[in-house]
Amino acid sequence: MFIVVKRVLKSLVLSLSLPVLALAQPAQPAVKIALIEAMSGPFANTGEAVYRNLLWAVERVNAGGGVKLADKTVGSPLQLDRFDSKGQTEEALTALKAAIDQGARVVTQGNSSAVAAALIDAINKHNEREPSKRVIFLNYSAVDPILTNEKCSFWHFRFDAHADMRMSALMSVIKDDTALKSVYIIGQDYSFGQAVAREARRQLKQQRPDIQVVGDELHAIGRVKDFMPYVTKIKASGAQAVITGNWGNDLTLLVKAAKEVGYEGRFYTFYGNALGAPMAMGDAGIGKVLAVADWLPNVTTPQSEAFYQSFRQRFPKPEDDYVHMRMQLMVQALVQAMASAGTTEAAAVAAKLERASVTFHAQSGSMRASDHQFQQPLVVGVMDRKGMPGVKFDVEGSGYGFRVIKTLAAKEAELPTTCQMQRP
């Protein structure tokens, strides 16, 4: 009897002690994530928008206990550190070195394919030279196809659909527009803009050879303050539609100028759904501005609405309304890979990340191991006034939102790759 009572008392003491023991566990070091983006200069608004999205994702992970690694009862928190590249490649490379020196083992960037290409090269060289300090590169929006084809890297993972995939989604709408007979192609003069123009010409020739390209030009990225000369030419050409990959202020100023000259054609865009474009176009954009995305706020599912509403609760200012589902899936995939690897060591995490499959608020995606190109559904939306059927939510308090008119499953959006992956 005495032995039984003693055992019961011992078990009781141990059970009561467990919360104390858990509290006594030492805090784990943070997993540092470096965000390298333009936080100043003409594209500062895009950098700040990315920061809000990633901050929100990091906050959710930390609120859930952080990343659980092997043999740890307490999770490691994520720490998001921002580095201003000023939109310049050399500044981004300097920021990369500073981030690694400060202990970052995960690097994120996306708003410039030229910068992304330079970062891939630098990270490849660093990881070979400093195996004890290797890093992985998570790319959320640098969409030049070359990054997961000729320049593919074991250390680089792209979570956005690349330019050819986005163009294919837009072309699925263009090919059904039988009234469309002429288009004007305009874009930013760097690797991404060149890739968009090249693919637009190729796909038009393949799928709609009856459409005439009445204009095709590139302009300096981030330097044009007045697009009036460009849209004057567009209007004079008689183009029924414009195809553009422009983003940030280069897109906002373009559509604003188009409105001012009274251009009435359609805009087939990669990024016409946010960062000032709907406000700049106003009523003139209704039914005429189309955008392709991995997700739009007016995707009609309860899970999607809950996701969007929770972001707006965290960032209630209308000007902060720029949310990307893919950035949330990216952080989810990173956490999954680290937990599965049981470590933050780059090679081990990369090996798990290249086979990651995640679902968040009913949106799913998976990483393709052959080239590290994330595969996910794509949608095309058309601009309309808030409150119209299918437009429950507007963009940035503009009164205009995007109604989904086309949905492509991940398999439909997938394209082949030429990547010859070199693994360590």
N, C-alpha and C positions, 0 to 999 in steps of 0.2 A: 504494500500500500504506500509506504513511504517513497519507494522508488518511482511509482506511478505519479504521485503528487509532485515529486521533484522534477520529473520529465515535463509535466504539464506547466509548471511554473517556469521552467527553462524556455519552453516553446513560447509562452506568453511574453516573457522578457524579450526574446528575439523578435517576435512580431511587433511589439511596441517600439523596438529599437530601429526597425527598418526605415521609417520616415526620417529619423535622425541620421542614420547612416547615409541615406540618399542625399540628404541636405549637406552632409559632410563631404561628399565627393568633390574633389577640386574641379574648378571650372576648366573646360578644355580650351586650348588656343583657337582663335578664330580662323576660319578658312577665308583668306583674303582674295577678293575678286576685284580686278582692276578694270574700270570702265574708261576706255580711251576714246574720247569724242570731242567735237567742237563745242566747247562751253562758252566761247566768245567768237565774235566775228559774224559773218552773214548767215551762218547756219547754226547759231547758238540755240535757237528755239528747238531744232531737231535733237540736239544733244540733251537739252533739259527734258524733253519729252521722253527720251530713252531712259534717262536717269529715274524719272518718276516710275516708269514701268518696272525697272529692275529693283528699285527700292521697295516697291510694293511686294514683289515676289520674295525678296530677301526677308522682309518683315514677316510674311506668312510662315516661311520656313522656320525662322527663329521663334515665333510664337508657338510653333508645334514642337519645340525642343531641339531644333538644329539638326545637324547631320549625325546620325548614329554610326560611328566607325567601330571596327573590330575591338572587342574586349573593353568597350567603354559603356558605362551605364549612363553617362551624361553626354548629351550631344554637343557637337562643336558648332558654335554659331557661325553664320555667314557674315562677312564684313565687306561692304561695297565701298570701294575707294575710287574717286573720280579724278581723272587726269585730263587736262585741257590740251587737245591737239591743235586747237585753233583752225581745224580743218586742213592742216598742212601735213604732208607726209613726213618731213624731217622732224617736226614737232611730235608727231605720233611715235616715231622711233625713239626719240629722247624720252618720251613718257613711258615707253615700254621698258627701257633700261631702268628708269626710276622705280617703276612698279615692281620689277623683279628684285631690285635691290632692297625694296621695302617688304619683301616676303610674299608677294602675290604669286600664286601658282595657277591662277585662272585669269585669262585676259578676255575681255569682251570689246567688240567694236563692230560697226556696220555701216555708218553713214559715209561711205566712199569706198568703191571697189579698188581704186588706186591705192588708198591707204591700206586696205585689207591685204592686197597683194604684197606690199612692202612688209607688212607685219608677218605674213606667212614666211617670207624669205628669212627675215630676221630671227623668227622663232625657230625655224629649222636649223639655222646655224648655231643659235644659242643652245638648243637642246643637245646638239651633237658635241658642243664644246664644254657644256656644264651639265653633265647627266644628273648630278645631285640637285640641280635647281631647275629641272625641266618644267615647262608650262604648257597648258593647252589653250587653244584659241576658239572661243565661241562667237560665231558671226551671226547676227540677227537680221541684217539687211543689206549687206554688200552682195549684189546679185549678178555680177558679171559671171557668165557661165564658166569662164576659164578657171575660176577658183576651185571648182570641184571636177574639172576635167584636166587640162594640161598641167595646171599648178596645184593639183590636189595634194594634200599632205595628211599624214597620219595624225598630226597635232591640231588640224583645223576641222571644225564642224560647222556647217551652215544650216541654220534653222529657218531661213526664208526660202521660198521658191525662187529659183534663179530666173534671169530675164527671159530666157527661152520658154520656160514653163509659164511665166506670167503672160507672155505674148500669145502663147497657144490658147490660154483661157480667154483672152480678149478676142482672138481670132475666131473662137467658137461662136461669138456673138456677131462679129463682123461678117462672117461667111453667110449668116442667115439674113443679113440686112440687104435684100435684093435691090433696094432703091439706091444704095450707096455705089457711086461710080467714080469718085475722085477723092484722094486723101493727100494731106500735107504732113510730112514727117519732120519733126523738129526735136532737138534734144541737146543735152549738155556735152561739150566736146572733151570727153575723157573716156576711159575704157568702157564704163557702163553705158553711157549715152551712145557710144559707137556700136556697142553690142545690140542695143535696142533697135537702132536704125537698121543695122544689118539684118537682124532677124525679122523685122517688120517687112522689109523688102522681100526676103526669102519666102516667108509664109504667105504674103499676098500673091506672089507669083505662083505659089503652089496651090493655094486654096481659092483665090479670087483673081485670076489673071485678067478679068474684065475690068478691074479697078485700076484707074490711072493714078500714078504718083505724080502730082503736079508741082511738088516742091519737096526738097530734101536737104536740110541744113542743120549744122551744129553751131552752138554759140559757147562762148567762154563760161565756165561754171562759176557761179557766185559773183560775177562781175557786172552783169547787165542790170542797170537800174531802170531802164526804160525799154520795154518790149514793143512799143508802138511801131517802130519800123518793121519788126518781124510780123506782127499781126496785120499790118497794112498789106504786106506782101501775101500773107495767107488769104486775106479777104479778096485781094485782087486776082489771085490764082483761080478762084472759083471752087476751091476745095470744099467738099461737103462735110469733111471731117478732118480732125487733127489727131495724129498718133504721137504721143510723147511719153517719155520716161522721166521727165523733169520732176524734181522733188524740192521741198523747202521753198524758200523765197523765189527761186527760179520758176516754180510752178504758179505760185500765188500771183506774181507780177505778170506772168504770161496770160492767165485767164482774166485778170483784172483789165489788162490792155485790150483783150478780145471783146470784153463787154463794152468798153469805151468806144471802140470803133464800130460796134454793132454787128460783130461777126455772129452768125446764127447757126453755124455748123456744130457738129458733135465733137466732143473731146474724148478720145479713148486713152485713158491714162493708167499709169501704174499707181499713182498716189494722189488722185484727185479728191479723195474722201476726207482729207484732214489738213491741219496746219494752214488755215486761212483760205484755202481755195474755195470752199462753198460760200463763205461770206463775201469773198471778192466777186464771185460770179452772180450771186443773188438769184432773182427769178429767171435771169437769162440762162441759168444752168439747168433749170428743171427739165428733165427728160433728155438732156443733151450731154451732161458730164457723166461718164462711166468710169468706174475704178475696179481694179482687180485686187483681191486681198486674200489672206488665209482665213480671215474672219471679219465680219462686220457686226456692229451693235444690233442691227435689225434682223440677224439670223433668228428665226422664230422658234426657239426652244426655251422652256423654262430655265434650263441650266445656263444658257447663254445670257438670258436677261438677268439672272441672279449674279452672274459674273460681272456684267457691265454695271449693274447697280452698286455692287460692292466697291468697284473702283471709283465710281462717282462719289460714294460716301467718304472714301479716303482722300480724294482730291476733288472737292466740290466746286472749285472755281471753273467757270465755263472755258476759260482759256487753257486750262489744264486737261481738257477732255481729249486725250489722244492715247488710246489704250490698244495694245497689241496682244492678242492671244498667244502668238508664237513665242514671245519673250517669256511668258509664264510657263509654257511648255518647255522652253530651253532650261530654265532654272529647275523645273521638276526633273528633267532628264539628268541634269548634273548631279542633283542630290541623290537620285536613284543610282547613278553610276558609282558615286563615292561610297554610298552605303553598301552596295553590292561588292565593290572592291575591298571595302574595309580599311581604306587608306585614302589619302589625298595625293599620293604619288602619281605624277602625270601619266606615265605609261600604263599603270594599272587602271587608272580612271578611264583613259582613252580606250582601252581594250573593252571595257564595259559599256562606255558611252556609244561606241559605234554599233551597238546592238540594242540600244535603249528603245523602249516602247512605252509611251506615256499617254494617259488620258486625264484631262482636267476640264471640269464642267461640261462633260460630254464631248469635248473636242479631243480627237486622238491624232497621234502622229508617231512615226517610227524613223529611226536613223538607218540609212542604207549603208552597210559596212563597206561596200565596194568603193565608194567615193565620199562618204560622210556628208551626203546630201539628204536633209530631212524630207520625208515624204508625208504629205498631209493634204486634206481637201482644200480646194480653192473656190472662191465665190466671185461673181461679178455683180456689182450693184450699179443702179442708176440714180442720180440725184433727184429728189422730190421734196416737196414741202412737208415739214413735220405735221403729223396728224392724218396724212393721206394713208390709204391702205398699205400696210407693210412698212410704214415709216413711223414707228412709235417714238424713236429717239432721233434727235438732231445731232449735229456736229458742232462742238465749241460754242453752244448757245446761239448758233447762227439762224435757227429756224428751219434749216435744211438738213436732211439726212439721206441715207442711201438704201433704197429698196433692192433686195436681192432678186436678180432676174435669172441667174445661172449658177448652178452648183456642180462642181466637178469632184468626184470621189478621188481619193489619193491615187488610185490606180489609173484613173483617167488623166490626172495631171502629171504623172510620172513620165520622164524622158530618159533615154539611154545615156550612158556616160562613156567617155574615152579615158577615164582615169586609170593609171597604172600605179596603184598604191604601193609605196615603199614602207614597210613596217620595220621598226627597230629590232 
